[in-house]
Amino acid sequence: MSSHHSHAGAVLAVVHEPSGTQSWAPLAFELCGLGAAEAESVAARIAERHRAYHVELDAERPGRPLLRLTPVDPARDDAPLTPELVADLLASPTGGTVPVTGHQRELLLASVTGQGGPGRHVEQLFWDWSGPLDLTRFITAWQSVAEREAVLRACFDWAGAARLVLHERSVVEVVRHVHTAVGWSELLRQDRARGFELYRPGLMRVSLLDGPPDTTGTGRSPTRVLVTYHRALLDERGARLLVREFYRSYLSSGVLPGGDRRPDIRDHAEWLAEQDPHAAREFWTATAPPPDAAVSPGRPGGPPRHTVGAGRIQRRLRPPQTSRLRSWAVSRGAGESSALHVVWSLLLYRAAGADGPLPVAFGVHLSGRDMSLRAAAGIPGLLGNPLPMTVTVDPSAPLVDLLLQVRDAALDLTPYAWVSGDRIREWTGRRDDTDLTETTVRFDSHPELPDNLRAELKAQGIRVGVPQSASGDTSLPVTLVAHYDTEGGLVLTALYDRARFADTDASGTLSQCMQLLRSLPDQNERTTVADVLGLLRAVEVPRMTRRGPGFGQLALAVLRAGEPQADVVCLVAVPGVTPGAYELLAREHEGPERIVSLSMAGPTGPSPATLFELLDPGRRLVVCGSGPAGPTAYEIARMAAERTGEVPAVVMTGVGGVSESARALSEALRAVRARSA
C-alpha cells in the first residue's frame, strides 16, 4: 500500500472508464493506492448512502482495489455521477462528514474560487490580557477546547457536494510575538493576508503580541490576544463562545473535563435535515423579494473600479442618543433593530429614485440559534444566514406604519431562519448565481463573560478586556453590522466590497444612516415617510458600480510536449482547484505522456471541441480533474466517448494540498499506464 493515504491530508485518487452513455451500465472505479481495510470503508460508505446501486469490491489486486456499482433499477435515466456520489468516493476513508449549510456553501465557494483576492472571508477578534500569562497552560487550554469542540477539528471538502470533514485531532496554532518584531496593525494585516488552507483542519489560530516593557513600575504592560478564523466555519458569536470555553479550560489548569460537548454542528445538521420544508416553501414563495424591489444602496453609475478587498468603516451613536432611540422605538411597540431596519429601507428607497410606493428588500441576518434544538444557543459554528426581508415604502404613509411593518416582517421570518438563500432561489425559480438582495443588516448580540469566570480570573490576578472585532468581510456590496459597546453606545460598522462601492460612497451611506437614526426620536405620530426622506434633501445619493459579467472562457495550454504517440493527459482546471497542483504534476511526473491543461473559467458547461482536435490518431486521452474538476472531467470523457467512439480514462482526486494533489494524480496516471500496458 502506498503510504500517502494513511496520514491526514492525504488525497484519494480514482480511475474510471465511462462505459458509453447508457445510464444502466455499471460504474467501475479503481481506488488507487488504498489498502484492503481502507477500500472496505469506502465501499461500506457508498453502500450505506447510495441505495440505488449494488456495491461490489474486488480487493484481490494489492494496492489497486476495484469498486463496481451496478444500478438496482436499470430503467433510471438520471445522471449516474451525482455530486453526493463523487464526494463519497473521494472523501478520506477515515473521518466523519457533515453537510454544509447553504450559506456556508456560498462562503466556501467565494473563498476557494479566489473572489476578491487573498485574505478574504477571514475574521479577527482581539482583546487585552493584563496580569500573569502562562504560555504552556495557554496553549494546552486551547488544545483542550479543540478536543471538546468538533468545529475546531473540522475542515472543508468540495470535490463533489461540499461538506465539513471532522478529524479525530487538530492543533490550534498559538504564536507569541514580541513587540519589537512586529507592530499591531502589521500583525493584523499579515495574519489576515495569510488566509487558511480550507482542506486542512485548524481553521482558527491565536496570536499573542507582548506589550512593551512597563516603565511606570506597576508591572507588565498587557498582552494583546488575536483570534483569527474563517467565516465559512464560524460566525462571530461562535468564536466568542469558544473564547469563553478557553477561559474555563485555562482556569482548570488547561484541561476541560469530558469528551465532545454536545449538541454541536453534527446535531444541528441532523436537526436541519428533519425540518419540514412545506410551510417554509409557502412562506418564501409568497414573501421573497419581487423582481422590481429596490435592493441597491447606491444609484448605478459608479466608475469601473480596480480596487479589491473589503472596506470597513465605523460610526457610533453616543449612549444618551442610543437610549433616546430605544425609548422612541419601545414606546411605539418595536425595538431599536426595527428602527435601524426603517432607516435602511429609506436609504434603499432613496437610491432607487422612486416617487410613489415601492417594495424594498435587504437581508436580515438571524443567528440561527433560537431554534427548537436543545441548547442550540451554545453551539459554535456558522448556524445563521441572511434572509431577504421585503417591505413597502410609501412616502405618504405615517413613519410609525413603516416601523410596525418592518417589526412584523422580521417576526414573520423567525420561524424560517433555518432556510438558506439557495433554497429560496430554487423555490422562486431564480438562477443560482443571482443575489436575492445587495445588502444585509446584522444586529449582533455578544455573549457576556459569566461573572464567576471573571471573578476566578481576577483571583489569579488576570484582567481581560471584552473581545472586539478587528476585521470583517461581506459577500454582498454592503453588510451593515450593529452592536452595543461596553458603555451602551450603538456602534454601526459598514463592511463593503471596494470593487463595487467607493470609500467615499460607503462613508456617505453610513453618515446618512446615522443622521436619520439621530433624527427619529424627534419625530411624532403625524410625521410621514416623505418628511424623514426630506431631511436628506441636500445630500448626494451614493453611486455604486454594476457587477461585471462573469465570462465563461475556455483556454487550452500545453504544459509538457511528451513523447510521440504517448497518451494525452488533459488536466481540467475549474475555479476551486488547488493552485499549483497541475504545474507541479507537469514538472515532476515521471512518464512519457503529453500534458495539457483545459481551463474553464466561469459558468459555461464543457464544450471542448478544441481538445479533440489535439488528438492525433493512435493517442489515447486521459481526462483528469482534481477536487471540484472531477465531475467536469467525467462529463468531458462521456462527450469524447460519444464523439469518437473511444472511451477515455477519467482520473478524479479529492481536495488537498499542492504536493498531495500532484502525487495522487501521478499515482493514478501510473495505474492507467499499467492497465493499458
C-alpha positions as CSV (number, residue, x, y, z in Angstrom):
1,M,0.0,0.0,0.0
2,S,1.3,3.5,-0.8
3,S,1.9,5.5,2.3
4,H,0.3,8.7,1.3
5,H,-3.3,7.7,2.0
6,S,-2.6,6.7,5.6
7,H,-1.9,10.1,7.0
8,A,-4.1,13.2,7.5
9,G,-4.0,15.5,4.4
10,A,-3.8,12.5,2.1
11,V,-5.6,12.8,-1.2
12,L,-7.5,9.8,-2.7
13,A,-7.5,9.2,-6.5
14,V,-9.8,7.0,-8.5
15,V,-9.6,5.9,-12.1
16,H,-12.9,5.4,-14.1
17,E,-13.7,4.5,-17.7
18,P,-17.2,5.7,-18.6
19,S,-19.0,2.8,-20.3
20,G,-20.7,4.7,-23.1
21,T,-23.8,6.8,-22.4
22,Q,-26.2,4.1,-21.1
23,S,-27.4,5.0,-17.6
24,W,-27.8,1.3,-16.8
25,A,-24.1,0.4,-17.3
26,P,-22.1,-0.4,-14.2
27,L,-19.7,2.2,-12.9
28,A,-16.2,0.8,-12.1
29,F,-13.7,2.8,-10.1
30,E,-10.1,1.7,-9.3
31,L,-9.2,3.1,-5.9
32,C,-5.5,4.0,-6.3
33,G,-3.1,3.0,-3.6
34,L,-5.7,2.0,-1.0
35,G,-5.2,-1.0,1.3
36,A,-8.0,-3.6,1.7
37,A,-9.3,-2.1,5.0
38,E,-9.5,1.5,3.6
39,A,-11.1,0.2,0.4
40,E,-13.7,-1.7,2.5
41,S,-14.6,1.5,4.4
42,V,-15.1,3.5,1.1
43,A,-17.3,0.6,-0.2
44,A,-19.3,0.5,3.0
45,R,-19.9,4.3,2.9
46,I,-21.2,4.1,-0.6
47,A,-23.4,1.0,0.1
48,E,-24.9,2.8,3.0
49,R,-25.6,6.2,1.4
50,H,-26.3,5.2,-2.2
51,R,-29.0,2.6,-2.2
52,A,-29.6,3.0,-6.0
53,Y,-26.5,0.7,-6.6
54,H,-25.4,-2.8,-5.8
55,V,-21.9,-2.3,-4.5
56,E,-19.1,-4.9,-5.1
57,L,-15.5,-4.6,-4.1
58,D,-12.7,-6.7,-5.7
59,A,-9.8,-6.3,-3.4
60,E,-7.7,-9.1,-4.9
61,R,-5.1,-6.8,-6.6
62,P,-2.8,-5.3,-3.9
63,G,-3.0,-1.5,-3.9
64,R,-5.5,-1.5,-6.8
65,P,-8.9,-2.4,-5.4
66,L,-11.8,-2.2,-7.9
67,L,-15.2,-0.8,-6.8
68,R,-18.1,-1.8,-9.0
69,L,-21.5,0.0,-8.7
70,T,-24.4,-1.7,-10.6
71,P,-27.7,0.3,-10.8
72,V,-30.5,-1.6,-8.9
73,D,-33.1,-0.2,-11.4
74,P,-31.7,-0.2,-15.0
75,A,-34.6,1.9,-16.2
76,R,-33.5,5.0,-14.2
77,D,-32.2,7.7,-16.5
78,D,-30.7,10.3,-14.1
79,A,-27.1,11.3,-14.3
80,P,-25.0,8.4,-12.8
81,L,-22.3,10.5,-11.2
82,T,-24.1,12.8,-8.7
83,P,-22.2,15.4,-6.6
84,E,-23.0,13.3,-3.5
85,L,-21.5,10.1,-5.1
86,V,-18.4,12.0,-6.1
87,A,-18.0,13.4,-2.6
88,D,-18.4,9.9,-1.0
89,L,-15.9,8.3,-3.5
90,L,-13.2,10.9,-2.9
91,A,-13.6,11.6,0.8
92,S,-10.9,10.4,3.2
93,P,-11.6,6.8,4.2
94,T,-11.5,7.9,7.9
95,G,-13.3,10.9,9.4
96,G,-16.9,11.7,9.6
97,T,-18.6,14.3,7.4
98,V,-21.4,16.9,8.0
99,P,-23.3,18.5,5.1
100,V,-22.6,22.3,4.9
101,T,-25.5,24.8,5.2
102,G,-26.5,26.8,2.1
103,H,-24.8,30.0,3.5
104,Q,-21.7,28.0,4.3
105,R,-21.6,26.7,0.7
106,E,-21.8,30.3,-0.7
107,L,-18.9,31.5,1.5
108,L,-16.8,28.4,0.8
109,L,-17.3,28.9,-3.0
110,A,-16.4,32.5,-2.8
111,S,-13.2,31.6,-0.8
112,V,-11.9,28.7,-2.9
113,T,-12.6,30.4,-6.2
114,G,-10.4,33.3,-5.0
115,Q,-13.1,36.0,-5.5
116,G,-11.6,39.3,-4.2
117,G,-8.0,38.2,-3.6
118,P,-6.2,36.5,-0.7
119,G,-7.2,37.1,2.9
120,R,-10.9,37.5,2.1
121,H,-13.6,35.9,4.4
122,V,-11.2,35.9,7.3
123,E,-12.4,37.4,10.6
124,Q,-10.4,38.6,13.6
125,L,-11.2,39.2,17.3
126,F,-8.8,40.8,19.8
127,W,-8.6,41.9,23.4
128,D,-6.0,42.8,26.1
129,W,-4.9,40.4,28.8
130,S,-3.3,42.0,31.9
131,G,-1.6,40.1,34.6
132,P,0.3,36.7,34.5
133,L,0.1,34.6,31.3
134,D,1.4,31.0,31.5
135,L,2.2,30.2,27.8
136,T,2.3,26.4,28.2
137,R,-1.1,26.5,30.1
138,F,-2.5,28.9,27.4
139,I,-1.5,26.5,24.6
140,T,-2.8,23.4,26.4
141,A,-6.1,25.2,27.2
142,W,-6.8,25.9,23.5
143,Q,-5.8,22.3,22.6
144,S,-8.3,21.1,25.2
145,V,-11.1,23.2,23.7
146,A,-10.2,21.6,20.3
147,E,-10.6,18.2,21.8
148,R,-14.1,19.0,23.1
149,E,-15.4,21.1,20.1
150,A,-15.9,19.3,16.8
151,V,-15.9,22.6,14.9
152,L,-12.2,23.2,15.7
153,R,-11.3,19.7,14.2
154,A,-13.2,20.4,11.0
155,C,-12.1,21.3,7.5
156,F,-13.9,21.5,4.2
157,D,-14.1,19.1,1.2
158,W,-15.6,20.5,-2.1
159,A,-14.7,17.7,-4.5
160,G,-18.4,16.9,-5.1
161,A,-21.2,18.0,-2.8
162,A,-19.5,20.4,-0.3
163,R,-19.0,19.0,3.2
164,L,-17.4,19.6,6.5
165,V,-14.9,16.8,7.4
166,L,-14.4,16.0,11.1
167,H,-11.0,14.8,12.2
168,E,-10.0,12.9,15.3
169,R,-7.4,15.6,16.2
170,S,-6.4,19.0,15.2
171,V,-3.9,21.5,16.6
172,V,-4.8,25.1,17.4
173,E,-1.8,27.1,16.4
174,V,-0.6,29.6,19.0
175,V,2.3,32.0,18.2
176,R,3.7,34.6,20.5
177,H,5.3,37.8,19.0
178,V,7.5,40.3,20.8
179,H,6.6,44.0,20.3
180,T,9.9,44.8,18.7
181,A,9.5,42.2,15.9
182,V,6.1,43.4,14.6
183,G,3.6,46.2,15.2
184,W,-0.1,45.6,15.9
185,S,-1.5,46.9,12.6
186,E,1.1,44.9,10.7
187,L,0.3,41.7,12.6
188,L,-3.4,42.2,11.8
189,R,-2.7,42.7,8.1
190,Q,-0.1,39.8,7.8
191,D,-2.3,37.4,9.7
192,R,-5.4,38.2,7.6
193,A,-3.5,38.0,4.3
194,R,-2.1,34.6,5.2
195,G,-5.6,33.2,5.0
196,F,-6.4,29.5,5.5
197,E,-6.0,26.2,3.6
198,L,-9.6,25.2,3.9
199,Y,-8.9,21.5,3.2
200,R,-6.8,21.2,6.4
201,P,-8.3,21.3,10.0
202,G,-7.1,24.2,12.1
203,L,-9.3,27.0,10.7
204,M,-8.8,29.1,13.8
205,R,-5.5,30.3,15.2
206,V,-4.3,32.5,18.0
207,S,-1.5,35.1,18.1
208,L,-0.1,36.9,21.2
209,L,1.6,40.3,20.9
210,D,3.6,41.2,24.1
211,G,3.3,44.8,25.1
212,P,6.5,47.0,25.5
213,P,8.2,46.8,29.0
214,D,6.3,48.8,31.6
215,T,8.2,51.9,32.6
216,T,5.8,53.1,35.3
217,G,6.8,50.3,37.7
218,T,3.3,48.9,38.0
219,G,4.2,45.6,36.4
220,R,4.0,44.3,32.8
221,S,2.0,46.1,30.1
222,P,-0.9,44.0,28.8
223,T,-0.5,41.3,26.1
224,R,-2.8,41.6,23.1
225,V,-4.6,38.3,22.1
226,L,-5.7,37.9,18.5
227,V,-8.0,35.1,17.4
228,T,-8.2,34.7,13.6
229,Y,-10.8,32.3,12.0
230,H,-12.5,31.6,8.7
231,R,-16.1,32.9,8.4
232,A,-17.3,29.8,6.5
233,L,-16.6,27.8,9.7
234,L,-17.7,30.2,12.5
235,D,-19.8,33.3,13.0
236,E,-18.6,35.9,15.5
237,R,-20.9,34.6,18.2
238,G,-19.5,31.1,17.7
239,A,-15.9,32.4,18.0
240,R,-16.9,34.3,21.3
241,L,-18.4,31.1,22.7
242,L,-15.0,29.3,22.0
243,V,-13.1,32.1,23.8
244,R,-15.4,31.6,26.8
245,E,-14.7,27.8,26.7
246,F,-11.0,28.7,26.5
247,Y,-11.2,30.7,29.8
248,R,-12.9,27.7,31.5
249,S,-10.1,25.5,30.3
250,Y,-7.3,27.9,31.3
251,L,-8.8,28.3,34.8
252,S,-8.9,24.5,35.3
253,S,-5.1,24.2,34.6
254,G,-5.6,23.9,30.8
255,V,-7.9,20.8,30.8
256,L,-11.6,20.7,30.2
257,P,-13.2,17.5,31.6
258,G,-15.4,15.2,29.5
259,G,-15.4,14.3,25.8
260,D,-17.1,16.1,22.9
261,R,-19.5,18.8,24.0
262,R,-23.0,18.2,22.5
263,P,-25.1,19.4,20.9
264,D,-22.7,20.5,18.2
265,I,-22.6,21.1,14.4
266,R,-23.5,17.4,13.8
267,D,-26.7,17.7,15.8
268,H,-27.5,21.0,14.1
269,A,-27.1,19.3,10.7
270,E,-29.5,16.5,11.8
271,W,-32.0,19.0,13.1
272,L,-31.9,20.9,9.7
273,A,-32.5,17.6,7.8
274,E,-35.6,16.9,9.9
275,Q,-37.3,20.3,9.2
276,D,-40.4,20.1,7.1
277,P,-40.0,22.4,4.1
278,H,-43.7,22.7,3.1
279,A,-44.7,25.7,5.3
280,A,-41.3,27.4,4.6
281,R,-41.8,26.9,0.9
282,E,-45.3,28.5,1.0
283,F,-44.0,31.4,3.1
284,W,-41.0,32.2,0.9
285,T,-42.9,31.8,-2.4
286,A,-45.2,34.5,-1.1
287,T,-42.7,36.8,0.6
288,A,-39.5,36.6,-1.5
289,P,-38.5,40.0,-3.0
290,P,-40.4,40.8,-6.2
291,P,-38.3,41.5,-9.3
292,D,-39.0,45.3,-9.1
293,A,-37.9,45.6,-5.4
294,A,-35.3,48.3,-4.7
295,V,-32.2,46.4,-3.4
296,S,-29.2,48.6,-4.2
297,P,-27.7,51.1,-1.7
298,G,-26.5,53.3,-4.5
299,R,-27.6,54.7,-7.9
300,P,-26.0,52.8,-10.8
301,G,-23.2,54.6,-12.5
302,G,-20.1,54.5,-10.3
303,P,-16.9,54.3,-12.5
304,P,-15.4,50.8,-13.1
305,R,-13.3,50.1,-10.1
306,H,-9.9,48.4,-9.9
307,T,-9.8,48.3,-6.1
308,V,-10.3,44.9,-4.5
309,G,-10.9,43.7,-1.0
310,A,-13.3,44.6,1.8
311,G,-13.5,48.1,3.2
312,R,-14.6,48.8,6.8
313,I,-15.8,52.0,8.4
314,Q,-17.4,52.6,11.8
315,R,-19.7,55.2,13.4
316,R,-21.1,55.4,16.9
317,L,-24.3,56.7,18.5
318,R,-23.4,58.0,21.9
319,P,-25.1,56.3,24.9
320,P,-27.6,59.1,25.6
321,Q,-28.6,59.1,21.9
322,T,-28.9,55.3,21.9
323,S,-31.2,55.3,24.9
324,R,-33.4,58.1,23.3
325,L,-33.6,55.9,20.1
326,R,-34.6,52.9,22.2
327,S,-37.3,54.8,24.1
328,W,-38.7,56.1,20.9
329,A,-38.9,52.6,19.3
330,V,-40.2,50.9,22.5
331,S,-43.0,53.4,23.1
332,R,-44.3,52.5,19.6
333,G,-44.1,48.8,20.2
334,A,-40.8,48.0,18.4
335,G,-37.1,47.6,19.2
336,E,-34.0,49.5,18.1
337,S,-33.3,46.8,15.5
338,S,-36.6,47.8,13.8
339,A,-35.5,51.5,13.9
340,L,-32.3,50.5,12.1
341,H,-34.4,48.5,9.5
342,V,-36.6,51.5,8.9
343,V,-33.7,53.8,8.2
344,W,-32.0,51.2,5.9
345,S,-35.4,50.8,4.0
346,L,-35.5,54.6,3.5
347,L,-31.9,54.7,2.1
348,L,-32.6,51.9,-0.4
349,Y,-35.9,53.6,-1.4
350,R,-34.0,56.9,-1.9
351,A,-31.3,55.2,-4.0
352,A,-34.0,53.8,-6.4
353,G,-35.1,57.4,-7.2
354,A,-38.8,56.4,-7.0
355,D,-41.9,58.7,-6.4
356,G,-44.7,56.5,-5.2
357,P,-44.9,53.3,-3.1
358,L,-42.1,50.8,-3.8
359,P,-41.1,47.5,-2.3
360,V,-37.6,47.4,-0.9
361,A,-35.6,44.3,0.1
362,F,-32.5,43.7,2.2
363,G,-31.1,40.7,4.1
364,V,-31.5,40.4,7.8
365,H,-29.0,38.2,9.4
366,L,-30.5,35.8,12.0
367,S,-28.1,34.0,14.3
368,G,-29.9,30.7,13.7
369,R,-29.6,29.8,17.4
370,D,-33.2,30.4,18.6
371,M,-34.4,27.1,17.3
372,S,-36.1,24.2,19.0
373,L,-32.9,22.2,19.2
374,R,-31.9,21.8,22.9
375,A,-29.1,24.1,24.0
376,A,-28.6,25.5,20.4
377,A,-27.6,28.9,21.8
378,G,-24.3,27.3,22.9
379,I,-23.3,25.7,19.6
380,P,-20.1,27.3,18.0
381,G,-20.4,27.2,14.2
382,L,-22.0,29.0,11.3
383,L,-25.6,28.4,12.1
384,G,-27.4,31.6,10.9
385,N,-27.7,33.2,7.5
386,P,-29.0,36.3,5.8
387,L,-32.7,36.1,4.8
388,P,-34.4,38.5,2.4
389,M,-36.9,40.9,4.1
390,T,-39.3,42.9,1.9
391,V,-41.3,45.9,3.0
392,T,-43.2,48.6,1.0
393,V,-42.0,52.2,1.5
394,D,-44.8,54.7,0.8
395,P,-43.8,58.3,1.1
396,S,-47.3,59.5,2.0
397,A,-47.7,56.9,4.9
398,P,-47.0,57.7,8.5
399,L,-43.5,56.8,9.6
400,V,-44.9,54.7,12.5
401,D,-46.7,52.4,10.0
402,L,-43.3,51.6,8.3
403,L,-41.8,50.9,11.8
404,L,-44.5,48.4,12.6
405,Q,-44.3,46.9,9.1
406,V,-40.5,46.2,9.5
407,R,-41.1,44.8,13.0
408,D,-43.8,42.4,11.8
409,A,-41.8,41.3,8.7
410,A,-38.8,40.4,10.9
411,L,-41.0,38.4,13.3
412,D,-42.6,36.6,10.4
413,L,-39.1,35.4,9.2
414,T,-38.1,34.0,12.5
415,P,-39.7,30.5,12.2
416,Y,-37.9,30.1,8.9
417,A,-34.5,31.2,9.9
418,W,-33.1,27.8,9.0
419,V,-33.9,28.2,5.3
420,S,-30.9,29.1,3.2
421,G,-30.8,31.5,0.2
422,D,-30.2,28.7,-2.3
423,R,-33.5,27.0,-1.2
424,I,-35.4,30.3,-1.6
425,R,-33.8,30.8,-5.1
426,E,-34.9,27.3,-6.1
427,W,-38.4,27.7,-4.8
428,T,-38.9,31.0,-6.5
429,G,-37.4,29.9,-9.8
430,R,-34.3,32.2,-9.8
431,R,-30.9,31.4,-11.2
432,D,-28.2,30.0,-8.8
433,D,-25.9,33.0,-9.4
434,T,-28.4,35.7,-8.6
435,D,-28.3,37.5,-5.3
436,L,-31.7,37.9,-3.6
437,T,-30.5,41.3,-2.1
438,E,-27.5,43.5,-2.4
439,T,-27.2,44.4,1.3
440,T,-27.6,42.7,4.7
441,V,-28.2,44.2,8.1
442,R,-27.0,42.3,11.1
443,F,-27.6,43.1,14.8
444,D,-25.0,41.3,16.9
445,S,-25.7,40.4,20.5
446,H,-22.5,39.2,22.1
447,P,-22.5,36.5,24.8
448,E,-21.3,38.1,28.1
449,L,-18.4,36.5,30.0
450,P,-20.1,35.0,33.1
451,D,-19.4,36.8,36.4
452,N,-18.0,33.6,38.0
453,L,-15.3,33.3,35.3
454,R,-14.4,37.0,35.5
455,A,-14.1,36.6,39.3
456,E,-11.9,33.5,39.0
457,L,-9.6,35.2,36.5
458,K,-9.4,38.2,38.9
459,A,-8.5,35.9,41.8
460,Q,-5.5,34.8,39.7
461,G,-4.5,38.5,39.0
462,I,-5.8,38.4,35.4
463,R,-8.0,41.1,33.8
464,V,-9.3,40.5,30.3
465,G,-10.9,43.1,28.0
466,V,-14.1,42.4,26.0
467,P,-13.2,40.9,22.6
468,Q,-13.6,43.4,19.7
469,S,-13.9,42.6,16.0
470,A,-10.9,43.9,14.1
471,S,-12.0,43.0,10.6
472,G,-14.9,41.6,8.7
473,D,-16.0,40.8,5.2
474,T,-19.1,40.7,3.0
475,S,-20.1,38.7,0.0
476,L,-22.5,41.4,-1.0
477,P,-21.8,45.1,-1.9
478,V,-22.6,46.2,1.7
479,T,-23.2,44.5,5.1
480,L,-24.2,46.7,8.0
481,V,-23.4,45.4,11.4
482,A,-24.8,46.9,14.6
483,H,-23.7,46.1,18.2
484,Y,-23.5,47.8,21.6
485,D,-20.2,48.8,23.1
486,T,-19.4,48.4,26.8
487,E,-20.7,51.9,27.6
488,G,-24.1,51.2,25.9
489,G,-23.4,53.2,22.7
490,L,-24.8,51.8,19.4
491,V,-21.8,51.1,17.1
492,L,-22.5,50.7,13.3
493,T,-19.9,49.0,11.1
494,A,-20.2,49.1,7.3
495,L,-18.4,46.3,5.5
496,Y,-18.3,46.9,1.8
497,D,-16.9,45.4,-1.4
498,R,-14.5,48.0,-2.7
499,A,-14.8,46.7,-6.3
500,R,-18.5,47.9,-6.2
501,F,-18.6,50.8,-3.7
502,A,-16.0,53.6,-3.4
503,D,-14.8,54.5,0.1
504,T,-16.4,58.0,-0.1
505,D,-19.8,56.4,-1.2
506,A,-19.7,53.9,1.7
507,S,-18.8,56.7,4.1
508,G,-21.7,58.8,2.8
509,T,-24.2,55.9,3.2
510,L,-23.2,55.4,6.8
511,S,-23.3,59.1,7.6
512,Q,-26.8,59.3,6.2
513,C,-27.8,56.3,8.2
514,M,-26.5,57.9,11.4
515,Q,-28.2,61.2,10.6
516,L,-31.6,59.5,10.2
517,L,-31.2,57.4,13.4
518,R,-30.4,60.6,15.4
519,S,-33.5,62.3,14.0
520,L,-36.0,59.5,14.6
521,P,-36.7,60.4,18.3
522,D,-37.7,63.9,17.2
523,Q,-40.5,62.6,15.0
524,N,-44.1,62.4,16.2
525,E,-47.2,60.4,15.1
526,R,-48.0,62.8,12.3
527,T,-44.6,62.5,10.7
528,T,-44.7,60.9,7.2
529,V,-42.1,58.8,5.4
530,A,-41.6,61.8,3.0
531,D,-40.9,64.1,5.9
532,V,-38.0,62.0,7.1
533,L,-36.7,61.5,3.5
534,G,-36.7,65.3,3.2
535,L,-34.0,65.5,5.9
536,L,-31.5,64.2,3.3
537,R,-32.6,66.6,0.5
538,A,-29.3,68.4,0.4
539,V,-27.2,65.2,0.4
540,E,-25.9,63.3,-2.6
541,V,-27.2,59.8,-3.3
542,P,-24.2,57.4,-3.3
543,R,-23.3,55.7,-6.5
544,M,-22.5,52.0,-7.0
545,T,-20.7,50.2,-9.8
546,R,-22.6,47.4,-11.5
547,R,-21.2,43.9,-11.3
548,G,-19.2,43.0,-14.4
549,P,-20.5,39.9,-16.2
550,G,-18.8,36.6,-15.4
551,F,-17.5,35.5,-18.7
552,G,-17.0,31.8,-19.4
553,Q,-13.8,31.2,-21.2
554,L,-12.1,28.0,-22.4
555,A,-8.3,28.1,-22.6
556,L,-6.1,25.2,-23.7
557,A,-2.3,25.2,-22.9
558,V,0.3,22.6,-23.4
559,L,2.2,22.1,-20.2
560,R,4.5,19.4,-21.5
561,A,5.1,18.1,-25.0
562,G,5.7,14.5,-24.1
563,E,6.8,11.7,-26.4
564,P,5.2,11.0,-29.8
565,Q,2.3,8.5,-29.6
566,A,2.1,8.7,-25.8
567,D,-1.2,9.3,-24.1
568,V,-2.5,12.8,-23.9
569,V,-3.3,13.8,-20.3
570,C,-5.8,16.6,-20.1
571,L,-5.9,18.4,-16.7
572,V,-9.3,20.1,-16.3
573,A,-9.0,23.4,-14.4
574,V,-12.1,25.0,-12.8
575,P,-12.4,27.6,-10.0
576,G,-11.6,25.9,-6.7
577,V,-8.8,23.5,-7.9
578,T,-5.7,23.8,-5.6
579,P,-3.5,26.4,-7.4
580,G,-0.1,25.0,-8.4
581,A,-1.1,21.3,-8.3
582,Y,-1.2,20.8,-12.1
583,E,2.0,22.7,-12.7
584,L,3.8,20.6,-10.1
585,L,2.5,17.4,-11.8
586,A,3.7,18.6,-15.2
587,R,7.2,19.2,-13.7
588,E,7.6,16.1,-11.6
589,H,5.6,13.3,-13.1
590,E,7.8,10.6,-14.5
591,G,6.2,9.3,-17.6
592,P,6.0,9.8,-21.4
593,E,2.6,11.5,-21.5
594,R,1.9,14.8,-23.2
595,I,0.2,17.0,-20.6
596,V,-2.3,19.8,-21.5
597,S,-4.5,21.9,-19.3
598,L,-8.0,22.9,-20.2
599,S,-9.1,26.0,-18.1
600,M,-12.8,26.5,-17.7
601,A,-13.4,29.9,-16.1
602,G,-16.9,30.8,-15.3
603,P,-20.3,29.1,-15.5
604,T,-20.0,27.5,-19.0
605,G,-20.6,23.8,-19.4
606,P,-17.9,21.7,-21.1
607,S,-17.7,22.2,-24.9
608,P,-14.1,21.3,-25.5
609,A,-14.1,20.6,-29.2
610,T,-10.6,22.1,-29.4
611,L,-9.4,19.3,-27.2
612,F,-10.4,16.6,-29.6
613,E,-8.6,18.3,-32.4
614,L,-5.4,17.9,-30.4
615,L,-5.6,14.2,-30.5
616,D,-3.5,12.6,-33.2
617,P,-4.8,9.2,-34.3
618,G,-3.4,6.5,-32.0
619,R,-3.1,8.7,-29.0
620,R,-5.2,7.8,-26.0
621,L,-6.9,10.5,-24.0
622,V,-6.9,10.6,-20.2
623,V,-9.0,13.3,-18.6
624,C,-8.1,14.4,-15.1
625,G,-9.9,16.5,-12.6
626,S,-8.5,17.4,-9.2
627,G,-11.1,18.2,-6.5
628,P,-14.1,20.1,-7.9
629,A,-12.9,19.5,-11.5
630,G,-13.7,15.7,-11.2
631,P,-17.3,15.9,-12.3
632,T,-16.4,18.2,-15.3
633,A,-13.6,15.7,-16.3
634,Y,-16.2,12.9,-16.2
635,E,-18.6,14.9,-18.5
636,I,-15.8,15.7,-21.0
637,A,-14.9,12.0,-21.1
638,R,-18.5,11.0,-21.8
639,M,-18.7,13.5,-24.6
640,A,-15.4,12.3,-26.1
641,A,-16.8,8.7,-26.0
642,E,-19.9,9.7,-27.8
643,R,-18.0,11.7,-30.4
644,T,-15.0,9.5,-31.2
645,G,-16.2,6.0,-30.1
646,E,-13.0,5.8,-28.0
647,V,-13.5,5.7,-24.2
648,P,-11.0,7.9,-22.4
649,A,-10.0,7.0,-18.8
650,V,-11.0,9.5,-16.2
651,V,-8.9,10.4,-13.1
652,M,-10.6,12.1,-10.2
653,T,-8.9,13.1,-7.0
654,G,-10.1,14.6,-3.7
655,V,-9.2,18.1,-2.5
656,G,-5.9,18.7,-0.8
657,G,-2.5,20.5,-0.8
658,V,-0.4,21.1,-3.8
659,S,2.1,18.2,-3.4
660,E,-0.6,15.7,-2.1
661,S,-2.8,16.5,-5.1
662,A,0.0,16.2,-7.6
663,R,1.2,12.9,-6.0
664,A,-2.4,11.4,-6.2
665,L,-2.7,12.4,-9.9
666,S,0.7,10.9,-10.7
667,E,-0.1,7.6,-8.9
668,A,-3.4,7.4,-10.9
669,L,-1.6,8.1,-14.2
670,R,0.8,5.2,-13.4
671,A,-2.3,3.0,-12.8
672,V,-3.8,4.0,-16.2
673,R,-0.4,3.2,-17.9
674,A,-0.3,-0.2,-16.1
675,R,-3.8,-1.1,-17.3
676,S,-3.1,-0.3,-20.9
677,A,0.3,-2.0,-20.9
